[in-house]
Amino acid sequence: MAYLKIDGSYILDIDQHTGNQRLLKEVVRMADSLGILTIAEQVRTEAEWLKLQELGLGGVTGLITKDKISKI
């Protein structure tokens, strides 16, 4: 499966930056239409993870781990 990694500079405080939210929403939409999975790098907080989930990203890397996510 093809994937597209989203640089952590776009992820930092994504829950607060509406400009980056709009950009990521469109990137995810385009990637989905091409069958490409989107992965966010350097996810640091629960708030970022929740916003990325809302935006439809397919996966994350960073300090938010499977163990932490299972507790949310």
Secondary structure, 3 states (H helix, E strand, C coil): CCEEEECHHHHCCCCCCHHHHHHHHHHHHHHHHCCCEEEEEEECCHHHHHHHHHHCCCEEEECCCHHHHHHC
